[in-house]
Amino acid sequence: MTTREAVLEALKGVKDPVGGGDIVSAGLVRALTVEGGAKEGAEGVSVRFVLEIDGKHANVMEDARSKAEALVKGMDGVTSVSAMMTAHSKKAPPDLKGAGGGKPAPKGPERVPGVDRILLIASGKGGVGKSTVAANLATALAAEGRKVGLLDADIYGPSQPRMLGVSGRPDSPDGKIILPLRNHGVTMMSMGLMMPEDQAVVWRGPMLMGALQQMLGQVQWGALDVLIIDLPPGTGDVQLTLGQKYVVDGAIIVSTPQDVALMDARRAIAMFEKMDTPVIGMIENMSTHVCSECGHEEHLFGHGGVAAEAEKLGVPLLAEIPLHLDIRLAADAGAPIVISAPESAQAAPYRAVAKALVEQGLA
């Protein structure tokens, strides 16, 4: 059986052309995932890993990457291999004589290894359906053939395990690397997987930030086209930490048409502007309600408010999503509407947004 340990052992046969030794001992192999096989009910095994290299040695390391990919592809039972390179730059030594008093310059935002893009799903206030949008958008992108991760960063109120039908505690083979769980084509991590459903997270800011950085830096995300981050509502510590420490490619703001929700959505947009995070667009959730008995349409929270706000702010309106029982039932059952009823009118807005993001190269 092809295991993670077996793949690592095989990769020790590939020489590190820069530092000598092999690429495993040199610590170049990152984000290794081994999926499929008889244990998971699949015929073949899919292997993905990243070689984290010094950018100036990219040409030299390409040969090692090709050899590593070919070596793993030749292992019994392996049907697909994806080996990517990601570059990091070496830190400059601190200026001991400069005006900084010998302190090294603070590091700027960095990429998460193996993750091409990070998209944030945000809202100014709670209760507007942000997490439902995040779950449906992640599964819709997976249906478009993208390699998708979903990080539930709403640490005080994690809901993605329920919405994606994921349960069980993530493994950690070495006490450092955390292996995320996967369902509906989405690789997912949430604080909700680490503690009982009825237990509250009572943490101050520093503990919150530590957990967030662990879930980004120590989770073995693998090679992803896009990592969707379901943010907590508001403009707090999690949003600030993400903007300061990680390269974020864009944010999508979710709001109902209600005036109170729009006030808070404006604050969220203003925060992202201060952090130089591009706002990709806005989604009007709970836009309208159609009675399942008589067909009468009502705008319970008003209508068109998000469209007007988006036009005023100069950002696109990505979708108007109805308030519909099937969307709520699907999320509670652990199979978002995009999965449980992909051809339905309720799934159509999510699928349209996912397709547009792919076409624009944003996901």
N, C-alpha and C positions, 0 to 999 in steps of 0.2 A: 504494500500500500504506500502511495506517495504521501508523505507527511511533510510538515514544515521543517522538521529536523533533517529529513532526508534531502530536501532541496538545499538547505544550508550546507550540508555535508558535500553535496555535489558541486556547489558553487565554490567550495574551497579549492577546486581544481582550476579555477581561473586566476591567473596571475594579475596582480596590481602593477601596471606598467610604470606607475609614477613612484610609489613608495616601496616597491618590492613586496614580497610575501603574497598572500592571496587577498581577494576582495572582501571576503568575510572577516578575516582577522583584522583587516585594515578599517573595518567599521563602515564600509561603503554601501553595504546592502541594507536598505531601509524599506519599511512598509510592505513586508513580504506577506502575501495572502495566498493560501492554498484552499480552493473551494471545489466542491463536487466530490465524485468518487462514490463507491458503494455505500459508505456511511451516510451520505446525504441523498441517496437514491438517484444519483446521476451516473451516466455511463463513463464520462471522462472527467479529468481533473483540470481545472483552470488555475494557472499560477500567474501572479502579478508581483512585481517588485520594482523598486527604484534604486538607482545607483546615485548616491549623493556625492558629487565631485567638486573639485575646485574648477571654477569656470574657465580658467586659462588652459586647462588640460583636456577640454572637451574633445578635441580631435583625436588625441592619443587614446582617450578612454572609450571612444566609439567602438574600437576593435574589441575591447574587453566586454563591452555591452553585448555585441553581436555573438561573441563566444559564449557568454553566460546564457543568452537566450537560446542558442542552439543546443547547449549542453542540457538545459532543463527540458527542452522540447523532446529530447531523445530519451527521457526517463519513461519507464513503464507507466501506462495509463494517462500520461499528460497529453491533452488534446489541444490546449491553447496556452500560449505564454505571452505576456506583455512585460517587456523590460524597458523602463524609461530612465533617462538621466535628468537629474535636477542639479543646478549649480548653486554653490554658495561661495561667498567671497571670504577670504581670510581677514580676520580682524587686524586693523592697523594697531601698532604698539602705541600705548599712551604717550602723549607729549609731556615729558617730565619737566620741560623748561617753559612751557607755555603758560598763558594766563589762567588756564584751568586748574592750576595747582596740582598737576599730576594726575587728575581724575580723567579716566577715559571718557570720550564723548558718548552720550547715551545712544543706544541702538535705535534705529528707526523701525517702522513696521516691516515684518518679515512674512514670507510665504510659508504656508503649512506644507511640509515636504509631500510631494506626490499629488497635491491638490491644485488643479489648474485655476479654478475660480471659486470665490466665496460670494454668495448672495445672501443678504439679510432679509428676513421677513419681519417687519416691525409694525408697531402701532403706538399711538400716543397714549391710549388707555386700554384697560382690559375689557373683555366681553364683546369684542367686535368680530371674533371668529378668525383671528390671526393664525392660531395653531391648525385649524381646519384647512385654511388656505395653504399653509406650509406643507402639510401632509399630502394634500391633493396635488400640489405643484411638484413635489418631489417624485411622487409616483407617476405623474404625467410625463415628467422629463425622462424617467426610466423607461416608460413606454415608447418614448421617441428614440430610444437606443443609447441614451447617455448613461455614463457611470456616475451614479448619484449617491451622495452621503447626506444624512440629515442629523444635525446636532440640535438637541433640545436644550437650549441655553436658558430656558425659563426654569431656573433651578428651584425657585420657591413653589412653582405650580406646574411641574412636568406633566404633560398629557400625551406626548407622542407614543410611549409604549402602548397605551390603550388604542390610540387611533391607527397605529400600524400593526396591531395584533401581535406585539412582541412581548415575551415574558422570559423570565430567567435572568440569572446574574451573569454579567460578562466575565470571561476567564482572564487570568493574568498568569501566563506560564512562568514568568521570571520575577513577578512581583513589581515590575515596572511597566512593561508594555501591556495595554488593555486591548482585548479582542472584542470589537463591537459585534452586535447582532445584526441580522439581515432578514428582511421580508419584503415581498412585493417588488423585488429588484432594487431595494434601497438599503444601504448600509447605515445603521442607526445607533446613536449613543445618547443616553439620557440619564440624569441623576435619578429618575424614577425607576431605573433598573437596579440601582445600588441600594435601595432601601424599601421597606414595606410601604404599600399604598397609603395606609392610614397614619404614617409617621410624618410629622412636619420637619422641614429643614429650618432650624433656628440658628442662623449663622450671621456673623457680622461681615462687613465688606471684604477684609483680607482673606477670609476662608472661602468666600464666594469666588473671588478672583483666582485663588489657588485651584479651586475645582474646575473653573473654566479653562485655565491654562493646561491643566492635566488632560481634560477631555479633548483639547485641540492638539497638544504636543505629544501625549503619550498613548493616545488611541491609535491603533494600527489601521488607519483609514484605507490604505492601499492607494492605487492610482485612480483618482477621481477626476471626471470632467468638471464637476461642480459639487460644492458642499453648501447645502442650504442650512442656514442657522435660524432657528425659531427663537427670536429674542423675547425676553420678558417685556411687558408693556412699560411705557414711560421712557425716561431719558436718564438712566442711572449708571451704576458702576459697570455693568456688563457691557453696555454700549460703548462707554469710554475706553475700557480695557481693549476691546476688539479694535477700535479705531487707532489706538496708540501702538499696539503690539503686532497687529497682523494686517497684511494687505487685503483690503476688502474691495471687491470689484463693483458692488452696487447694492442698493437697498430698495425694497418694494414696501410701500406704506399701505396698510390695510385700515379702512375706516368704514363705519356706517355713514349714511347721509345725515345723521343727526347732528345738530349744531354743536353740542357738547363734545362729541367724538371728533368733529372737524377742528375744533379749537386745539385739542391735544395733538391731532395729526400735524397741524402747522408747527407745533413745538418740536415734534420729532423730526420734521423736515429741516427746521432751523438748526437742530443739533447736528444732523448729518452734513449740512453745509459747512458748519464750523469745523468739522473733522475732515473736510474734503472728500467725503464719501459720495459718489454719484447716486442720485435718486433716479432709478430706472423708470419708475412710474407709480401710480396709485391704483388700488383696487377698491371698488365700492362693494362692500359685502352687505348681505341682508337688504339688497336693493329694492326688492318688491316681494309680495307674498300673494300667491294665487290659491284661493280656497279649493281644497281637493273635493269638496262636495258640490259647490255651485259654480266654480270657475271664476268667481268675482276676484278682481285684482285690487290689492290695497298696498299703499306705501306706508307701512307702519312707522318707519323712522324718517319719513320724508323721501324725496327722490331728486336725484340730479345734483345734490350738494357736493359730492366728491368730484363729479365731472367739472362743475364750475370752479372748484378749488384747484383742480389740476390745471385747468386752462389759465387761471390767474397766476399760478406759480410757474407755469411754463414746463410742466412735466406731463407725459402721456397718461391717459386713463386706460389702463390695461384691460379691465373687465368690470362688468356689473353682474354680480352673482346673487341669485335669488335667495330668499329665506324659505327653505324647503325641508319638509320632514325627512325625505330620503337622504339628504346630505348629512343630517344629524344622526339618523339611524345607522348609516354606513360607517361613520366615524366611531360611534359607540361600539359597533360590532368588530372593529379592527380591520376593516377593509374599506378604505376611502372610496367615495362614489366613482372616482376615476377607475378603480379596480373592480368594484362590484357591479357597476352599470356604465361601462365605458362609452356606450353609444347613446346614453340618455342626454336629454336637454340640460340636466343639472351638471353633468360632467363636461359639457361642451366648453364653457368659459375657461375652466382650468386647462383643458387640452389646447385651447387656442393660445393662451398665454405661454404655455410650455413651447409650443411650436414657434411662436414669435421670438422667444428668447434664443432658441437654437438657431433660427434663421439669422438673427442679428449677431451671432457669435458671443452671446452673453452667458450661455450655459452649455 
